[in-house]
Amino acid sequence: MSKKELIALIMESTGQYKKTHLVKKMKSELETIAMPFMPSDATVAFSEQPPPAPIATLKEKKKAPQASERAVNEKEQLMLATIPKLPDFEGTMSVMDGKGFLAKVEEIHGIPQSTSRALMVSLMKKQYYEIIGKKSGQKKTTIKLQPKGIKYLAENNLIVA
């Protein structure tokens, strides 16, 4: 089959009529994709090739949570362990000073504030706490633990939940 015929077969069989991504593929890739849709007599010509891997749809990729799957690295663990040592930490519902947090991390662990600031944002994206800043109308940046952060601190015996 020609490249055009393969593209037409794939589009008809899948119901997806955008061919721009298919046109960019090589003929051998198109043959692999088209193999399940080929008539049985045409399949013999491509039998040497392995069957195509299942193609995940865009919707499936979007549904997979990204931030929550990533593990906490060593420096992030040090950051989280510092939270109960903050002077304004009075429990899991505390709202703590963000700059004070960065200064305490540098004091205890020697991590420069430029590094700990990036780690602070990373932990916020991983939903361990929320960062509330000037954009929310506050005069200073604060952090507040999220359920995931409270669970982490309790599981690691850093606080009593």
Secondary structure, DSSP 8 states (H G I E B T S, - for coil): --HHHHHHHHHHHH-----HHHHTS-HHHHHHHHGGGS-HHHHGGGTTS--------HHHHHHS-SGGGS---HHHHHHHHHGGGSTT--STT-EEEHHHHHHHHHHHH---HHHHHHHHHHHHHTTSEEEE-GGGT-SS-EEEE-HHHHHHHHHTTSS--
